[in-house]
Amino acid sequence: MNSPIKKTNNDIQSFQTRNAFSAELQYEFFYNFESPHTRKSYRIDIKQFFEFIADNFSYVTNYEEVKKIHFVAFRNWLTDSDLAPKSINRKMAANSSFFDFLVEKNIVPFNPSTSIKRPRQDVRKPTNDASDEQIRNLLELVDRLSGAGLLHRAVVYTLFTTGIRKAELINLRLKNFLVKDGLHIIEVRAKGGKQLIKVIHPKCAEVINEYLDYLKSSGEPLHQEDWIFRPSKNPLDPAHIIKPLNPKSIDYIIKSWCTKAGIDQRISPHSARASYIGSALESGIDLYKISRDVGHASVKTTEEYNKRRQKLADSPVFGLGFMNKSKDENKGKA
């Protein structure tokens, strides 16, 4: 097997000839992140920063010459480009992490981005979620599916009734779907390398098992290391279908069936996660429990996912004790 180090792309070409940053160091930095998505994003963000330096500060020829002012200029340029605060913060974090690594390797004496202010991470376009009624209609619609359509049904049920991310669903293997203490569970490798054990709703477990039974009846070999959700056909390589679903396939499944169910707002796989959290909160389930269940590091993140507005009739004003005469009368009788 070829070494992955040799395949590591040079993301800082304009600096590599002037600075000792070998393929081995690039591998050590990027592959310290477990998530392929994080590695890809950081590569793009770091490359963009050094391209910005080359275009606007051509006199900067090595890492030690990168100063705080260059990071400030980069942040302001991103802001002027009308980029979302969340994206700006990610790009700043990627480059700050890179310079922390340079400090660790004694390539630079300090990280010039340490004290730079970052924009407030307000959500400009919050993820839409679906109402409970809309989701019921959606599930009733996919319940009519059979045969190869059972894959679509299983994807819809799993996303909406577990709240897991698209990438987490893609990486589920047969060995991650099991029964423990009489309950169906899935073992999820979540964002940041977290390991989650999620209880599956009995109906969802039934749907997944029906899909797996269909695969068995179709002659599909099922091994514990195989992915649960796999394509039913591969036009480019018909013999090779034992592979994970393409992310775009999941986008298509959710979008197409939500449209057929009459859901007008734009719904994505991530909307299923927002709907799961919103429905649970609206039902009165404890915020902390939900936060732990979906793998959030902070309950504040979970609160941001709740797109459902509180009913006006639930306003705290109706619970004010000093405005509740009957409460005072009952105290007097006690």
C-alpha positions in Angstrom: 0.0 0.0 0.0 1.3 3.4 -0.9 2.1 5.8 1.9 -0.7 8.4 2.3 2.0 11.0 3.1 3.1 10.9 -0.5 -0.4 11.7 -1.6 -0.8 14.7 0.7 -1.4 17.8 -1.5 0.7 20.8 -1.1 -1.7 23.4 0.2 0.8 26.2 0.7 2.8 26.1 -2.5 3.8 29.7 -2.4 5.6 29.2 0.9 6.9 25.7 0.7 9.9 26.6 -1.4 10.9 29.3 1.2 10.0 27.4 4.3 10.7 23.9 5.5 7.2 22.4 5.7 7.6 18.9 4.3 5.0 16.4 3.2 5.5 14.6 6.5 4.7 17.7 8.5 1.6 18.4 6.3 0.5 14.8 7.0 1.1 15.2 10.7 -0.9 18.3 10.9 -3.9 17.5 8.7 -4.3 13.8 9.6 -4.3 14.7 13.3 -8.0 15.5 12.6 -10.1 12.4 12.4 -12.9 13.8 10.3 -12.2 13.8 6.5 -14.6 16.7 6.2 -12.5 18.7 8.7 -9.3 17.9 6.9 -10.8 19.0 3.6 -12.2 22.2 5.0 -8.9 23.1 6.7 -6.9 22.5 3.6 -9.2 24.9 1.7 -9.1 27.5 4.4 -5.4 27.5 4.9 -4.7 27.6 1.2 -7.1 30.6 0.9 -5.3 32.5 3.7 -1.9 32.1 2.0 -3.3 33.1 -1.4 -4.7 36.2 0.3 -1.2 36.9 1.7 0.4 36.4 -1.7 -2.1 38.7 -3.4 -2.1 41.5 -0.9 1.2 41.3 1.0 3.8 40.1 -1.5 6.6 41.2 0.8 5.7 38.4 3.2 8.0 35.6 2.2 8.1 33.3 5.3 5.9 32.2 8.2 7.7 34.4 10.7 6.8 37.5 8.7 3.0 36.8 9.1 1.8 39.3 11.7 -1.4 40.1 13.5 -2.3 42.7 10.9 -2.4 40.1 8.2 -4.9 38.0 10.1 -7.0 41.2 10.8 -6.9 42.1 7.1 -7.9 38.5 6.2 -10.8 38.6 8.6 -12.1 41.9 7.3 -11.8 40.7 3.7 -13.9 37.7 4.5 -16.4 40.0 6.2 -16.6 42.3 3.2 -17.1 39.2 1.0 -20.4 38.8 2.9 -19.4 35.4 4.3 -21.4 34.0 7.2 -19.9 34.6 10.6 -19.8 30.8 11.2 -17.7 30.3 8.0 -15.4 33.2 8.9 -14.8 31.7 12.4 -14.0 28.3 10.9 -11.5 29.8 8.5 -9.8 31.8 11.3 -9.8 28.8 13.5 -8.2 26.6 10.8 -5.4 29.1 10.3 -4.9 29.7 14.0 -4.6 25.9 14.5 -2.1 25.8 11.7 0.1 28.5 13.4 -0.2 26.7 16.8 1.3 23.7 15.0 4.1 25.9 13.6 4.8 27.1 17.1 4.9 23.5 18.4 7.4 22.6 15.7 9.6 25.7 16.4 9.0 27.1 13.0 7.6 30.4 14.4 8.0 31.8 17.9 4.3 32.6 18.5 0.8 32.5 17.0 -0.1 36.0 15.7 -3.8 35.2 15.5 -4.3 34.5 19.2 -5.9 37.7 20.3 -7.9 38.6 17.1 -11.6 39.3 17.6 -13.9 37.1 15.7 -17.5 37.9 14.6 -20.5 36.9 16.6 -21.7 33.6 15.3 -25.3 34.6 14.6 -27.2 32.3 12.2 -28.2 34.2 9.1 -30.2 31.5 7.4 -31.4 29.1 10.1 -31.9 25.5 9.0 -35.6 24.9 8.3 -37.4 22.2 10.2 -40.7 20.5 9.5 -43.7 20.4 11.8 -44.9 17.2 13.5 -47.9 17.1 11.2 -45.6 17.5 8.1 -43.4 14.7 9.3 -46.3 12.4 10.0 -47.5 13.0 6.4 -44.0 12.3 5.1 -43.7 9.0 7.1 -47.1 7.9 5.9 -46.0 8.5 2.4 -42.8 6.5 2.5 -44.6 3.7 4.4 -46.1 2.8 1.0 -42.7 2.0 -0.5 -41.5 -1.5 -1.2 -38.7 -3.3 -2.9 -35.7 -1.0 -3.7 -37.8 1.9 -2.2 -37.2 0.5 1.2 -33.8 2.1 1.2 -35.4 5.6 0.8 -37.9 4.7 3.6 -35.1 3.6 5.9 -33.0 6.8 5.2 -36.0 9.0 5.9 -37.0 7.2 9.1 -33.4 7.1 10.5 -32.7 10.8 9.9 -36.0 12.1 11.3 -36.2 9.7 14.3 -32.6 9.8 15.5 -31.4 13.3 14.7 -28.0 12.0 13.5 -26.0 13.9 10.9 -25.8 12.9 7.2 -22.2 11.9 7.6 -23.0 9.8 10.6 -25.7 8.0 8.7 -23.4 7.3 5.8 -20.8 5.7 8.0 -23.2 3.4 9.9 -22.1 -0.3 9.4 -24.1 -3.4 10.2 -22.0 -4.0 13.3 -23.3 -0.6 14.6 -26.9 -1.7 14.6 -27.6 -4.1 17.4 -29.9 -5.0 20.3 -28.8 -4.2 23.9 -30.9 -4.7 27.0 -33.9 -5.5 24.8 -33.6 -2.2 22.9 -32.4 -1.5 19.3 -29.5 0.9 19.3 -27.0 2.3 16.9 -23.4 3.1 17.7 -22.5 6.4 16.1 -19.2 8.0 15.5 -20.2 11.6 15.8 -18.5 14.9 15.1 -15.2 15.4 16.8 -14.6 11.6 17.2 -17.3 11.3 19.9 -18.9 7.8 20.3 -22.6 7.9 20.8 -25.0 5.1 21.7 -28.5 6.1 20.5 -31.7 4.1 21.2 -33.7 3.6 18.1 -37.5 4.0 18.1 -39.1 0.6 17.6 -40.8 1.7 14.4 -37.4 2.9 13.0 -35.8 -0.4 14.0 -38.6 -2.3 12.2 -38.1 -0.2 9.0 -34.3 -0.8 9.0 -34.8 -4.5 9.5 -37.3 -4.7 6.7 -34.8 -3.0 4.4 -32.0 -5.4 5.5 -34.4 -8.4 4.9 -34.9 -7.0 1.4 -31.2 -6.9 0.8 -30.9 -10.5 2.0 -33.7 -11.7 -0.3 -32.1 -9.9 -3.2 -28.9 -12.0 -2.7 -26.9 -9.2 -1.3 -24.0 -10.5 0.9 -24.3 -8.9 4.4 -21.2 -8.7 6.5 -20.8 -6.9 9.8 -18.3 -4.5 8.4 -20.5 -3.5 5.5 -22.4 -0.2 5.4 -26.1 -0.3 6.3 -27.1 2.2 3.7 -25.8 1.3 0.3 -26.8 2.1 -3.3 -29.2 -0.2 -5.0 -27.4 0.2 -8.3 -24.1 1.6 -9.6 -24.4 2.6 -13.3 -20.6 3.1 -13.6 -19.7 -0.2 -12.0 -22.8 -2.5 -11.7 -20.8 -5.1 -9.8 -19.7 -2.7 -7.2 -22.6 -1.7 -5.0 -21.4 -2.6 -1.6 -20.3 0.9 -0.7 -21.7 3.8 1.3 -24.4 6.0 -0.1 -23.2 9.2 -1.8 -24.0 12.3 0.2 -25.8 13.7 -2.8 -28.0 10.6 -2.9 -29.2 11.4 0.6 -29.9 15.0 -0.3 -32.0 13.8 -3.2 -33.9 11.3 -1.1 -34.9 13.8 1.6 -35.6 16.6 -0.9 -37.7 14.5 -3.3 -39.9 12.8 -0.6 -40.4 16.0 1.3 -41.6 17.7 -1.9 -44.0 14.8 -2.6 -45.3 15.1 1.0 -46.2 18.7 0.3 -43.6 20.3 2.5 -43.1 23.7 0.9 -40.0 25.0 2.8 -36.5 23.9 1.8 -35.8 20.7 3.8 -32.4 19.1 3.9 -30.9 16.1 5.7 -29.8 18.6 8.4 -33.4 19.8 8.7 -34.3 16.3 9.9 -31.8 16.9 12.8 -33.4 20.3 13.6 -36.9 18.7 13.4 -35.8 15.9 15.8 -34.5 18.5 18.3 -37.4 20.9 17.9 -40.1 18.2 18.3 -38.3 16.8 21.4 -38.1 20.2 23.0 -41.7 21.1 22.1 -42.8 17.8 23.8 -41.1 18.9 27.0 -38.1 16.7 27.0 -35.2 18.1 29.1 -32.8 20.3 27.1 -29.7 18.7 28.6 -30.9 15.2 27.8 -31.5 16.2 24.1 -28.1 17.9 24.0 -26.3 14.7 25.1 -28.4 12.5 22.9 -27.4 14.4 19.7 -23.8 14.8 20.7 -23.6 18.6 21.3 -20.8 19.9 23.5 -23.0 22.7 24.8 -26.8 23.1 25.4 -26.5 26.5 23.7 -25.9 24.7 20.4 -29.0 22.6 21.0 -31.1 25.7 21.7 -29.9 27.2 18.3 -31.4 24.1 16.5 -34.9 24.7 18.0 -36.5 26.6 15.1 -40.1 26.2 16.5 -41.5 29.4 18.0 -43.1 29.1 21.4 -46.8 29.4 21.4 -48.1 32.8 22.6 -50.4 31.0 25.0 -47.3 29.5 26.7 -45.9 32.9 27.7 -44.5 33.0 31.3 -46.9 36.0 32.0 -49.7 33.5 32.6 -47.7 31.8 35.3 -47.0 34.9 37.5 -47.9 33.9 41.0 -48.9 37.4 42.1 -51.5 37.6 39.3 -53.0 34.2 40.1 -55.8 34.9 42.7 -56.9 31.3 42.9 -53.4 30.4 44.0 -53.6 32.9 46.9 -57.1 31.7 47.9 -55.9 28.1 48.1 -53.0 29.2 50.3 -55.5 30.9 52.6 -57.5 27.7 52.9 -54.5 25.6 53.8 
